[in-house]
């Protein structure tokens, strides 16, 4: 058994160096960083470059990661659903659906992607300040899952998601008690305390061909937080999260 494991490790190492030497010098840093994130040598490097290319630098649908993001979103959601179904054999559909939403929401995936080092190798317009604080790295992680699925198939992708995403980054015990909908939490606080809560669009402008919205959370006429995103729903959730933190509503009550 040890011999077989050693044999496959050697083969993987040989494959890595063969591909590494075949990559031009300017791409070797990218290749090494990609292998660090993946934990294996990619079969088709161009596929992974596409997965890591945001549309701010690659407008063509066959060159940016939007198609792979669509695929990876579905694959990741299915793997997480399977994981939860087996982990919680006695929980109902509502609990499982809510847990899946907590695990695959954009903010969670974005934080995981940054921790994994995807921010360093994602290809995007770094001069666009709004992209640095958006959720594009979570989207890139989904695209990466899609690329692994195309390159290696479902079983390898499932094992990769479990070992690289779910087990090291998604602490399900903590997620069970996490309040994920900050907007609902803020509305609940406002109703309980007789406050008038409104969400106002403060600014709408084009940035790299896309509408960027700034939405403010306004309580009794006072702006308490604002969020920016490429759609109003995400912008209001970001504003709500900031407001919840500012008001101390995220603290667990004793």
N, C-alpha and C positions, 0 to 999 in steps of 0.2 A: 504493500500500500504506500509506504514511504517512497519506494522507488518510482512508482507511478506518478506521485505528486511531484517528486524532484524532476522527473522526466518532462512533465508538462510545464513546470516552472522554467526549465532550461529552454524549452521550445518557445515559450512566451518571450523570454529574454532575447533569444536569437532573432525572433520576429521583430521585436522592438528596435534592435540595432540595425537590422536590414532596412527597415522603413526609415529610421532616423538618418542613416547615411544617404538614403535616396531623396531626402528633403533638402531643398536649398538652404544655405546658411541663414538667410533672413527669416525663414519659417521654423528653424529648429527650436527657438525659444517657445514659440506657440505650441509646437508638437510636444515638447517636454511638459509644458504646463497642462496641456490637454490630457496627456497620459497620467499625470498626477491626479487629475480630477476623475478620470475614468477608472484608473486602476488596471487598465489593459491597453494593448496597442490597437488602435482603431483599424478596421479593415479597409475603409475607404476614407482617406483624409478629407477629400473634397466634400463629402457628405457632412462631416462634422463642422467644416468651415461654414457651410450653408446654415447649419443649426445655430451657429454662434454669430451670424450676420444679421444685424437689425436693419429694418427697412430705411432707417435714416442714412445708411451708406449704400444699401443695395435695394433699388426700387423694384427691380424685376422679381416677379413671384417665384421664379425658379432659382433665384440667387439669394433671397432673404429667407428668414426662418419662419415665416408665418404659416406655411403649409405644414412644416414639421411640428410647429407649436400646436396646431390643430390636432394632429395625430397624437402627439405626446400627451396632450391634455386628456384625450379619451383613454389612452393606455394607462396613464398614471392613475386616473380616477378608478379604472377597473381593478388595478392592482391593490389600491387602497381599500376599495370595497371588499375585495376578496380577503384581505388581511383582517379587516374589522369583522367580517362575517364569521371567520374562524376564531378570532380572539374573544368575541362576545356571543357565545352560542345561545344565550337566553335573553338577549336584548332585542327590543322591537325595532321596526323599520324607522320610526321617528328618531330614536337615539342614534342608530347607525348612519342615517342621512345627515344628521347634525354633526356627528363626529367626522364624517368624510368632508363636509364643508369646512370644518375647522382645519383639517389637515391639508387640503389642497387650495385654500384661499390664497389670493395673490400676495398678500403681505407675508404670510408664513413661507411660501415658496421663495419669495424674494430674499428674505432673511437667510434661508438655507442656502440659496445660490451664492450669496455673498460669502458665507462661511466656507463654502466648498471651493472658493477661489474663481468662480465664474466671471466675476466682475473684471478680473485681470485679463481674461482672454475673450470676452465678448467684444465683437467688432461693431462699434456704434459711433455716432458723431459726438465726440467728446467736447466739442465746442458748444453743444446744446446743453445748457445748464439744467433745463427741466428734466432731461433724460436721466441725469445722475441721481435724481431724487424720486424717479418714477418706479414702476414695478417691472421694468424691462428684463431684469435679471431672473425674476421668477418665470417670466415668459420664455426666456432663453433656456432655463432648466427644463421646462416642458418640451421645448424643441429638441434638447439633448436626449431626453427620453425617447422621443420619436425617432431620432437618428440611430440610437442603440437598437431599437426595435427593427428598423429597416436593415441594419448591419448584422445583427446577431440573432434576431428572432425573439419570440415572446418569453421563453423560459429564462434566457440569459438576462433579458430586460427586467423580469420580475425579481430575480436574485439580486441584480444591481440596485434596484429601487429599495429593496429590503435592507441590504447591507450598507448602502451609501446615503440613503435619505431617511427611511422610516426609523430604523433602529438607532442610529446615532443622533438624529435631530428632532424626531417627532415623539415627544414624551406624552404618550396617550393618557397617563394618569392625570397629568396636569391639564391636558386639553379637555378632560371630562368636565372640569369645573370652570373652564374659560368662557367668559362672555365675549362672543365674537362679533355680535352686531352692536357696535358702539352707538349707532344712530338710535336704535330702539332703547338702549340704556339711557341715553341722553333725554329722549322723549319721556321715558318713565320718570326720570328725576324731575323734569319740568312739570309734568302733570301732578306729581306728588307735592311739589312745593309751590304750585300756583304760578308758575313762570310761563311766559309766552316765548316759545322757541320757534324760530324760523330759519330757513336756509336760503341765503340770497346769493345769486351769481354776481360776484364783485367785478369780474373781468373775463372777457372772452377774446382771445387773440389767436392768430395763426402762427404756428412755429413749425418750420420744416414741412409745410403743407398740411399740418394737422391742427385741429382746434384744441387749444389748451384752456381749460376752465379753472377759474379761481372761485371757490364757493366758501362763503362765510357762515359760521354758526352764530346766530344773533339771538341773545336772550334779553327780553325786555328792552329791545332797541339798542343793546350794547353788543358790539362785535367782540366775541371772546376767543374765537379761533378761526383759522382759515386753512383750506387744503387745495392743492393743485393736482389736476389729473387730466387725462385726455377724454374723459367723459364726466358728466355732472354727478352720476351715482358714486363713482370712486372718489371724486373730489369731496363730496359731502361726507362720505365715510371717513376720509382722512381728517377732515375738519372735526368730525364727531369724536374721533379717537384722541385728537389733541385736546379737545374740550373736556373729555372725560378725565384725561390725565391731569389737566390744569385744575379741575374742580375736585380732584381726589376721589372720583367715583369708582376708580378701578381697584381701590383697596378692598381687601376682604374684610367684611364686618365680623367682629368678634361676637 
